[in-house]
Amino acid sequence: MTPARHGENVDPTAQVVQREQIPVRHEGDGIVRVLVGEGSPVHLGTPALILDIELPEGGTVTTPVPPEFQGFAYVLEGEGTFGANLRRARPPQLVLLGSGGEFRVTEATPGTRFLLMAGRPYGEPPVFNGPFVD
């Protein structure tokens, strides 16, 4: 058997995390809950970052993202201006991350909330509509 690549041939697992185990930090006007990433008890089989970011009073938040990561922000509530290209987004829109070492949201309305999900790319083309046989 060849070694597993990028999570292939790995048995599924589940991790149960209690609310009080999720690291919370304040960045700018935002409350950042680290679901996956530095300080989180949840570890994936690949370097990743999943943040639940909320701006209760609106405003601006900037959070670091490793420059080699690719990802997106999924807007759950509210509205804001996302990223370096200053695009307005609201639910249920998805905002793709560009290159750089941070992700910034400005002019967020009160109650804006989004999930930021990013990870190191595998460098393989995506494959859709299985079944898959290796």
Disulfide bonds with the S-S distance in Angstrom:
none
